[in-house]
Amino acid sequence: MEKKPILIVDDEKNIRLTMSQSLESLEIPVQTAANGEEALRKMRAEPFGLVFLDLKMPGLDGMEVLRRIKDNWPGMRVIIITAHGTVESAVEAMKLGAVDFIQKPFSPGEIRELASLVLARETLAAENSADYRSLIELTKRYISDRSFAAARETAQKAIAADPAQPEAYNLFGALLEIKGDRLEAQKFYRAAWDIDPTFKSARANLERTTSWDKIGKIDLGPDRKDAGTKSKNGARDQDEK
């Protein structure tokens, strides 16, 4: 089956070149766009399987491009490129279906690994996803589809599958925060941090949601090297958003 091309959208020429070269070994066609307007023109001309999208661009900014992508091509998978560890508009981005972020500067290996991971999610089936890692990736695919109720349910299953891992608690907290349940979200951020005090994403989210002067940011993580060791019980069911 023919693989749909990957589109790289960034106003920096060297970033577009570096990313294109990094993805060559995947044997998937790669195209580039220097701005949001060019990206949308290319997407109207042919289908793409994955888009790397820089948020900070002149003219049509990345968030507006993301909004138009999800309005016109809701199944499109989008990886956000950012120059910061935490994306200021990540709550809005996640609501629009962007759950994956890559921070500048990045290595070729990081680019290939994330692209492969996102594309591999398409092969996951809910009935065959029972292990922790598969459930986490399935949760992220549901978020990309903006199926938030299914994402919450699957995140809860991931917690039950391995209660000693902080990532599922942090992800479920983010989903609760999007739903509007900020206090409940804090409990899961705190649970993730209790499991592993070195898990930076949960700490950042907990500090942000409990501080009046830290607003508008959400960290979805994970830092793969931050593996929890302590145990924690699962999460309760949530209503449909």
N, C-alpha and C positions, 0 to 999 in steps of 0.2 A: 504494500500500500504506500502511495506517495506521501511523504512527510510534508506537512504545511510549513512554509518558511517562518523564521523568527524575524521579528522587526525590532531594531534597536533605535530608540528615539532619544537623542541627546544633542545639545547644541555645541558640544566640544568635539572637534574632529578627531583628536587623539583618543578620546574615550570610545567613539564609534569604531575606530580602527582596531584598538586593543581588544574590544569585545568581539568584534567580527573574527579576528584571528584566533581568539580563545575558543570560539565555538566551532571552528572548522573540523575538529576531530569528531564531533557528533554526527557529521555527514548530513546535516540539515541545512538547506539553503538559508542564507542570511541576507537581509536587506537593512538599510539604514535610512533614517530621516533626521534632518538637522533641526526640525521644530515641529510643533504640534500640528500646524496646518498641513505640512508635507506628509506627516504620519497618517492623518485622516484621509488624505487623498489616496495614498497607497492602499490603505485598508478598504476603501471603497472599490478599488480596482481589482483586488484579489484577496482571498482568505489567508489569514495568518494563524499559526497555532499558538504563538506566544509573543508577548511584547515586553521588552525591557523599556521602562519609561522613566525619564528624569523628571522630577517634580519642578525643579527650578530652571525654567527656560524663558527667554524673552518672548513677547507676543502671547500666544495662547499657552497658559501655564499647564503644568502636568496634571494638576487636579481637574481642570476643566477637560483636558484630553481624556483622562480616565473616566469622567462622567459621561462623555459622549461615546466612548468605547462601550461602556456597559449599557448605555441606552440603546445602541445600535447593534452591538454584538455581545449579548449578555454572557455567552459561553466563553468569551475570550479570556485567556489567562494572562495576567499582568504582573510583572515583577517591578517594584518601585526602586529606582536608583536614587540614593540620597547621599549627601555629603556629611550627614550628621548621624550619630548613633541612634537617635530617637527622632522620628518624623513628627513635626509639629501638627500636621493635619492627619495623623494616622487614624484617629477615630472616624473621621469622615471617609478616609480611604478604605478602611475596613468595611464600613457601611456600604460602600460602592462595590465591594468585592475584591479588594486588593489586600492580600494577607502576607505577601512575601516581599521582603526588602533586602537590598544589598547596599552596603555602605562603601563609599569611596574613601580611600583607595582600596581596591580589591585585587586579588590575584586571578590569573587565568583559571586556575583550578577551582576557585570559589564560584566563578561564573558558570563553568561547565557543570559543576556539582548541583548548583541550584536549578539551572535549566533542566537538567536530567530529572531531578526530583519532582519538579512541578509537572513536567510532561508525563512522568510515570504514574502520577495520581489518576490519570484518565483510565488506567486499566484496573483500578480498584473497584471491587464490588462490595456492597454493604454486607451481604450474606457470607462473604468469605473473609471479612476483616475482623479478626478477633484478637490479634496481638496488639500490644501497645503502640508500636511505631505505625502500623497500618491504620489504626484508629486515629492517631494524630494527623496523618496525611489525609485521611478521608474527611476529618473535621475541617481541615483547611480547604479541601475542594468544595465542601458545602458552603463555606464562607465565600469562596470565589463565585459560587452560583447564587449567593445571597439567600441561601436556604438556612436561615439562622436557627430555626427550631430544630432542624435535623443536625446542625452543627453542635448545638448545646447537648442534644441527646448523645451524640457520638463522643463528645468530649467527656461526658460523664462515664461512658463505657471505658474510655481510655484510663480514667482515674481508677475505675474498678479493676482494670486489667493489670495495672501496676501502680499501687498507691504510693510507692516510694519515689516516684519521679515528679519533679516540680513543674515541668512544662505544661502538663495537662491542666493543673490547677490554675496556672497563670493564663492559659488560653481560655479556659472556662470563665475566669474572672473578666477577661476582656469582652467575652460574649455577653455576660451579665451587664457590664457597663454600657454596652451598645443598646441593650434592652432597656436601660434606664434604671437598673437596680444597683446603684452605686455602693450602697452599704453592704449588700451581699457580695458584690464584686471584691470589696476590700477583704472579706473573710477568706476568699480563695487566693488572693494575692498574698495574704499573710500566711496561709497554709503552705503555699509554695516556698515562701521565704523561711518558714519554720523547718521545712524538710531539708532545705539547703541554703544556708545564709550567704553562700557565694553566688547564688543565682541572681544575677544583676537585673534581669528583666522584671522579676517579681518585686524586687526592692524598689526599682524606679516607679513602677505602677502604684505600689502602696504609698510611697512618699508623695506622689503626685495627687492621688485621690484623697489624701488626708491633709493636704496643705492648700490653703486658699490661694497662695501665690504661685502655685505650680499647676497650670491648667492647660488643657488642649493637647496633651501628649499621652501616648500609650505605647508601651513596649511589648511587642508580641514574642520577642525572642525566637528560638532559644539560643543561648550560648551552648553549643553542643558539648563543650568540655565540662559544663556545669551539671553533673549528674547527681541526683539526690541519693541519700542513703537511708534516711529515716522513713518510717511508715506513716501513712495518713489515711483515714477512712474516706469513702467516696462522697459525691455531691448529691443533693436532693434534686428531684425533678423540677423543671421550670415550665411555666405556661407558655403557650404560643405568643410570639411578639405581636 
